[in-house]
Structures are given as structure tokens and as C-alpha cells.
Amino acid sequence: MKSTAKKYEVKFVPEESCHSIIPLLQELDSSISDEILSERLKEMFNHNYKCAGVYDGDELIAIAGVWVLYKYYIGKHIELDDVVVKPAYRSEGVGALMMDFVYEYARSIDCVAAELNSYIKSERATAYWEKNGFEKLGYHMRKML
């Protein structure tokens, strides 16, 4: 991990502060309104969702959604969802700091692995995940109903 001059705090974003996640989520997809994101986040927090956050003082500068799942091919694991670091904080070790926190949490609840989806268009993100031990296994596909 790259050494950072600043001291950042990493913790789970409290459910009552879920609105603070929205600006970072909109960096991934600005086509989804604040209202829809707010509704979805409330529902997600009601279904075993946690969001790790990195704070620079009071400012939320990075997030990683975390789901605990069980699947036959991998066992108990965390699925990372919507990992975002504000552009001004990228390449400063913030992402690695957050992921260390998330992996430690996963180990503490007996998870054996982590998995995630990386958008095809996000070549930089995919390269980051591969550099950090993730391997491509397939495609994430969806069908809107």
C-alpha cells in the first residue's frame, strides 16, 4: 500500500447517513436520480448491505458496498459493490486502506473470499482489481424486466 501523509478514518457508514453515499454513487452513474438512489439504499440497508467509507475529517471520500453472500461455487464470501474513490484522492493509497478494512471485516465473520463485478468500460478499475489478486471468471449480465 502506498503511504499516505494524511490520516484517514475507515468505518462503516451508518444507515442513518446513507444519503452521504449518493454523490459518490453518482460518479459511477449520474443517470440515476438522488431520489431513486435514496430509496434503493434504504431498501439495501434493510437487506444485509453495509457500506465501508473512508473519511478525510467529516468528508466521505471513498466507499465500498459490502454484501455477505453464500454461493455453492465459492462458499461464504463478501461481494463488493460500487467501489468509488473521489478523483482527488486516487493513487494515494485510499482504496487500499479501505480494502484492508473490508477484508479484515470479511475474515472476522469467516468469509473465505471476495468477489465483485467490474464494468467493461472501466479498464482502469479492472486493471486495479487484477493487480490486487482478482481474476476474471465470467460476465456480469442483466435483463431488465
C-alpha positions in Angstrom: 0.0 0.0 0.0 1.2 3.5 -0.9 1.9 5.5 2.3 -0.4 8.5 2.8 0.7 11.6 4.6 -2.8 12.2 5.9 -4.6 10.1 8.5 -7.9 8.9 7.2 -10.7 7.1 9.2 -12.2 4.0 7.8 -15.5 2.7 9.2 -18.9 1.5 8.1 -21.2 4.4 7.0 -24.1 4.5 9.5 -27.5 3.6 7.9 -28.9 7.0 9.1 -26.2 8.7 7.0 -26.8 6.7 3.8 -27.6 9.9 1.9 -23.9 10.8 2.2 -23.1 7.9 -0.2 -25.2 9.3 -3.1 -22.6 11.8 -4.5 -20.0 9.0 -4.8 -22.5 6.6 -6.4 -23.4 9.3 -9.0 -19.7 9.3 -10.1 -20.4 5.8 -11.3 -23.8 6.5 -12.9 -25.1 10.1 -13.0 -28.3 9.0 -14.8 -29.9 7.7 -11.6 -31.7 10.4 -9.6 -30.9 11.2 -5.9 -34.5 10.1 -5.1 -34.2 6.7 -6.7 -30.7 6.1 -5.1 -32.1 7.1 -1.7 -35.0 4.7 -2.0 -32.7 1.9 -3.2 -30.1 2.5 -0.4 -32.8 2.4 2.3 -34.0 -1.0 0.9 -30.4 -2.3 0.6 -29.6 -1.5 4.2 -32.7 -3.5 5.1 -31.3 -6.5 3.3 -27.8 -7.1 4.8 -26.0 -4.3 3.0 -23.1 -2.4 4.6 -21.0 0.4 3.1 -17.4 0.9 4.1 -16.4 4.5 4.0 -13.1 6.5 4.1 -13.3 9.9 5.8 -11.0 12.8 5.5 -12.2 14.6 8.6 -16.0 14.9 8.1 -15.8 14.4 4.3 -16.7 10.9 2.8 -14.0 10.4 0.2 -14.4 6.7 -0.7 -17.0 3.9 -0.4 -17.2 0.2 -0.9 -20.6 -1.6 -0.7 -20.4 -4.9 1.1 -22.8 -7.9 0.9 -22.3 -11.1 2.7 -23.3 -14.0 0.5 -23.2 -17.7 0.2 -22.9 -19.4 -3.2 -22.2 -23.0 -4.0 -19.1 -22.4 -6.0 -17.3 -20.2 -3.5 -18.9 -20.5 -0.1 -19.3 -17.7 2.4 -17.9 -14.5 0.9 -18.2 -10.8 0.5 -19.4 -9.2 -2.7 -18.0 -5.7 -3.2 -20.5 -3.4 -4.8 -19.9 0.1 -6.1 -16.4 0.9 -5.0 -15.6 4.6 -5.6 -12.7 6.9 -4.6 -13.1 10.6 -5.2 -10.8 11.6 -8.1 -8.7 14.0 -6.0 -7.8 11.1 -3.6 -7.0 8.4 -6.2 -3.5 7.0 -6.3 -2.9 8.0 -2.7 -3.5 4.6 -1.1 -7.1 5.4 0.0 -8.5 2.4 -1.9 -6.0 0.0 -0.4 -6.7 1.4 3.1 -10.4 0.8 2.5 -10.0 -2.7 1.1 -7.8 -3.7 4.0 -10.6 -2.7 6.3 -13.2 -4.6 4.2 -11.0 -7.8 4.0 -10.4 -7.7 7.8 -14.2 -7.5 8.3 -14.7 -10.4 6.0 -12.2 -12.5 7.8 -13.7 -11.6 11.1 -17.0 -13.2 10.0 -15.4 -16.2 8.5 -15.7 -15.3 4.8 -13.4 -17.3 2.5 -13.3 -15.0 -0.5 -14.3 -11.7 -2.1 -15.9 -11.2 -5.5 -17.1 -8.2 -7.5 -18.3 -7.0 -10.8 -16.2 -4.6 -12.8 -17.8 -2.7 -15.7 -16.3 -3.5 -19.1 -15.8 0.2 -19.8 -13.8 0.7 -16.6 -10.5 -0.6 -17.8 -8.5 1.2 -15.1 -10.7 -0.3 -12.4 -10.4 -3.8 -13.9 -6.6 -3.4 -14.0 -6.6 -2.3 -10.4 -8.6 -5.4 -9.3 -6.5 -7.8 -11.3 -3.3 -6.2 -9.8 -4.9 -6.9 -6.4 -5.5 -10.6 -6.9 -8.9 -10.8 -8.5 -9.3 -12.9 -11.6 -11.9 -12.7 -14.4 -14.3 -15.6 -14.3 -17.2 -14.5 -16.5 -19.5 -11.7 -17.5 -22.0 -9.9 -15.3 -25.2 -9.8 -17.3 -28.6 -8.4 -16.7 -32.1 -8.3 -18.2 -34.4 -5.6 -17.2 -38.0 -6.7 -16.6 
